[in-house]
Amino acid sequence: MFGLPYTDTVVVLGALVLGVTSGVLGTFAVLRQRSLVGDAVAHSTLPGVCVAFLVAGVKDVPGLLVGAAVAGLVAALLMVGIERTRRIKPDTAIGVVLSGFFSLGIVLLTYIGSRQDSDQAGLGNYLFGQAAGLLETDVVVMAALGGTALLVVAALRRALTTTLFDASYAGSIGLPVRALEILMTGLLVVAVVIGVRVVGAILMVAMLVVPTVVARQLADRFTFVLPLAGLTGAVVGVTGALAATRAALPTGPVVVLVGFTLAVLAVLLAPGRGVAWRGAKLAARRRRVLRDAVLVEPGAPARTVGDRWARASLRRQGLLAPDGLTPAGEIAAADLADRRALWSAWLEHGASVRLPDAREPDPTDLRGSLGDDAVEQLRRLSTGDVAAGTTQAAPVLTLPTGRHPRVR
């Protein structure tokens, strides 16, 4: 299918299923600020795997996954129950359950290893993951579980979204909030069960968190975040699996490293939200403030490096001459005065301006951010002409009525 050996193809398909499923289902945990619950559930699957092996006596993958799912669900419900007692904080409840279940898993794993049973070989891979041991039937089971979980999300998306962001409102309109919260926890368990074979119980939390982190940097609306998280998980899973198979490295850690790298890049470079983007925007704003200060007082002495840079920049733009502002500079200064007067008018009369929708005013470009109609309302309000020219009062603030051409 991919021009790869059979084993590598199975690994890539398994990583693809894991990435899509954990990306979508992990979004609910991250946005509920319950990421560590996923970590605790992942660690709690280990005793479930061990108990399932002890009960069945054979290393049957579907049976082991059932044991992992039961243990993860019990751990999740136990954490919720401890939190609802209101005697223990949520992070403490997570720590208690995680350490207790994981310790039990290590004890059971050690006990099984001491029995010298040949069938127990490979159980430790559920701790660190071993994608190379995946079989075609394993991928089919993973795809069936993941597909079912995604269908549930698609069918109940509105109810799940309402409960996720405003549980009180969801309850007021008759939604079964408690049942939906348990369902979201169950979906998280499904994602963990799918991933323990590939990345292991220890690293599984990364596959739940990373796709949502990336998607959240690229989108603001939940309807976009959800599919973006699934797509990001798919990219991370496939890229990491291909890199691991080519370099003969363990798949789980490589997949997580790819996800970590992508998350760091998104946090740094995401348009509008990234650290670098915000830094560049802040630097541009500082430069604009320095240039505006020179336009207001062109004769003031340059005391700092920033002042000298601003003067040099205005000279390059043809706005400043040795003896003062150029004609173009005078126009730019008048435009600046107009914008500042508009902002002062907004601070005084903004509550009375009728806007067609929710808009964020930009102090540097009020007309561009609010629109011409809002600016004209401000002009009338500032001169006391509230009734569009029928009622004249003493002017509170006089604004220029003409628009000056922008000089960039």
Secondary structure, DSSP 8 states (H G I E B T S, - for coil): --SS-HHHHHHHHHHHHHHHHHHHHHHHHHHTT-HHHHHHHHHHHHHHHHHHHHHHSS--HHHHHHHHHHHHHHHHHHHHHHHHTTSS-HHHHHHHHHHHHHHHHHHHHHHHHHTT-GGGTTTTHHHH--GGG--HHHHHHHHHHHHHHHHHHHHTHHHHHHHHH-HHHHHHTT--HHHHHHHHHHHHHHHHHHHTTTTHHHHHHHHHHHHHHHHHHH-SSHHHHHHHHHHHHHHHHHHHHHHHHHHT--HHHHHHHHHHHHHHHHHHH-TTTSHHHHHHHHHHHHHHHHHHHHHH-TTS---SHHHHHHHHHHHHTT-EETTEE-HHHHHHHHHHHHHHHHHHHHHHHGGG---SS-----TT-HHHHH-HHHHHHHHHHHTT-TTSSS-----SS----S------
